[in-house]
Amino acid sequence: MSTVLLFNASHEPLGRVTFQHAVRMLVREVAVVHEAVGERMIGPYQWPKALRLVRYVTARWLHRPAGWTKRGVLVRDGHRCVYCGAHATTIDHVLPRSRGGDWSWRNTVAACQRCNERKGSRTPAEARMTVRGRGPWQPTRAQLVQLAG
């Protein structure tokens, strides 16, 4: 199912909505097409790639910490392995679960399959692996939306 980007009236990103929800928003006239897909049409409307709300919506909830998800960790780390920089498809626990590590933003990082297997049930220091860049951190919902772009 395809998704459509949703922007506030002030052009700040709010998130994504399903295509069906986007069409309903257009019909109810609560949003306008911000960016269209070529010349395609759906009824009287351009095929939306991005919508912009007609009225400004206060989105304080965007600045709260995001809930942990595997997809969120991959987005936060740019789908790049924090150990070698290759394309990441797995999640690695900095402190392994076998040693009491939890499923949290500050204990999980994106890793490629090779580095994840190499590290095993050890800490990065024990495996002589260094975490590149910023390391694990907890993003807000707004930061995740912006990084997902």
C-alpha positions as CSV (number, residue, x, y, z in Angstrom):
1,M,0.0,0.0,0.0
2,S,1.5,3.4,-1.0
3,T,1.8,6.3,1.4
4,V,1.7,10.0,0.9
5,L,3.8,12.6,2.7
6,L,1.8,15.0,4.9
7,F,2.9,18.6,5.6
8,N,1.5,21.1,8.0
9,A,0.2,24.4,6.6
10,S,3.6,25.9,7.6
11,H,5.3,23.3,5.3
12,E,6.8,21.3,8.2
13,P,6.6,17.5,7.8
14,L,4.0,15.8,9.9
15,G,4.3,12.2,8.7
16,R,2.8,9.8,6.2
17,V,-0.8,8.8,5.5
18,T,-2.2,6.0,3.3
19,F,-3.2,6.8,-0.2
20,Q,-6.9,6.2,0.7
21,H,-6.6,8.6,3.6
22,A,-5.0,11.2,1.4
23,V,-7.8,11.0,-1.1
24,R,-10.4,11.4,1.7
25,M,-8.5,14.5,2.9
26,L,-8.6,16.0,-0.6
27,V,-12.4,15.3,-0.9
28,R,-13.1,16.8,2.6
29,E,-10.9,19.8,1.5
30,V,-8.7,19.7,4.6
31,A,-5.6,19.3,2.5
32,V,-4.3,20.3,-1.0
33,V,-1.8,18.5,-3.3
34,H,1.6,19.9,-2.4
35,E,3.5,17.6,-4.9
36,A,1.8,15.5,-7.6
37,V,2.9,12.4,-9.4
38,G,3.4,13.6,-13.0
39,E,0.1,14.2,-14.9
40,R,-1.8,11.4,-13.3
41,M,-5.3,12.2,-12.0
42,I,-7.7,10.6,-9.6
43,G,-11.1,12.1,-10.4
44,P,-10.7,15.9,-10.3
45,Y,-7.5,15.8,-8.2
46,Q,-3.9,15.4,-9.1
47,W,-2.4,12.1,-7.9
48,P,-0.8,13.1,-4.6
49,K,2.8,12.4,-3.7
50,A,2.7,14.9,-0.8
51,L,-0.2,16.8,0.8
52,R,-0.3,20.1,2.7
53,L,-2.9,20.8,5.3
54,V,-5.1,23.9,4.7
55,R,-5.1,24.9,8.3
56,Y,-2.2,24.8,10.7
57,V,-2.3,21.9,13.2
58,T,-0.3,22.2,16.5
59,A,1.8,19.1,16.7
60,R,3.3,19.1,20.2
61,W,3.2,15.3,20.1
62,L,5.9,15.4,17.4
63,H,8.5,16.6,19.9
64,R,8.0,13.8,22.3
65,P,10.3,10.8,22.2
66,A,9.5,8.3,19.5
67,G,8.4,4.8,20.4
68,W,11.0,2.1,19.7
69,T,10.6,0.1,16.4
70,K,13.1,-1.8,14.3
71,R,12.2,0.4,11.3
72,G,12.8,3.5,13.5
73,V,16.3,2.3,14.4
74,L,17.1,1.7,10.7
75,V,15.8,5.1,9.8
76,R,17.7,6.8,12.7
77,D,20.9,5.2,11.5
78,G,20.3,5.9,7.8
79,H,20.1,2.2,7.0
80,R,23.9,2.1,7.5
81,C,25.8,-0.3,9.7
82,V,27.2,1.7,12.6
83,Y,30.3,-0.6,12.6
84,C,31.4,-0.7,9.0
85,G,29.1,1.7,7.1
86,A,27.6,-1.0,4.8
87,H,23.8,-1.3,4.1
88,A,22.1,-2.4,7.4
89,T,19.3,-4.9,7.5
90,T,19.5,-6.1,11.1
91,I,19.4,-4.6,14.6
92,D,22.2,-5.2,17.0
93,H,22.1,-4.8,20.8
94,V,25.1,-2.9,22.1
95,L,24.7,-4.7,25.4
96,P,23.6,-8.2,24.3
97,R,20.2,-9.5,25.4
98,S,21.9,-12.5,26.9
99,R,23.6,-10.1,29.4
100,G,20.5,-8.1,30.3
101,G,20.4,-5.7,27.3
102,D,16.9,-4.4,26.4
103,W,15.0,-3.3,23.3
104,S,15.5,0.4,23.7
105,W,16.8,3.3,21.6
106,R,20.0,3.6,23.6
107,N,20.9,-0.1,23.4
108,T,20.1,-0.9,19.7
109,V,21.9,0.1,16.5
110,A,21.6,-0.7,12.8
111,A,24.1,-3.3,11.7
112,C,24.8,-5.4,8.6
113,Q,24.4,-9.1,8.9
114,R,28.2,-9.7,8.8
115,C,29.0,-7.3,11.6
116,N,26.1,-8.5,13.7
117,E,27.3,-12.1,13.4
118,R,30.9,-11.1,14.1
119,K,29.9,-9.2,17.3
120,G,27.8,-12.1,18.5
121,S,27.0,-12.0,22.3
122,R,29.8,-9.6,23.1
123,T,29.9,-5.9,23.7
124,P,31.5,-3.8,20.9
125,A,34.7,-3.3,23.1
126,E,35.0,-7.1,23.6
127,A,34.6,-7.7,19.9
128,R,37.1,-4.9,19.1
129,M,34.5,-3.0,17.1
130,T,33.9,0.7,17.3
131,V,30.6,2.5,16.8
132,R,30.9,5.1,14.1
133,G,29.3,8.5,14.4
134,R,26.9,9.5,17.1
135,G,26.1,6.0,18.4
136,P,22.7,5.0,19.9
137,W,20.4,7.9,20.8
138,Q,16.6,8.5,21.3
139,P,15.0,10.6,18.5
140,T,11.8,12.5,18.7
141,R,8.9,11.7,16.4
142,A,9.7,14.9,14.4
143,Q,13.4,13.8,13.9
144,L,12.3,10.4,12.6
145,V,9.8,12.0,10.2
146,Q,12.5,14.3,9.0
147,L,15.1,11.5,8.6
148,A,12.6,9.2,6.8
149,G,12.1,12.1,4.4
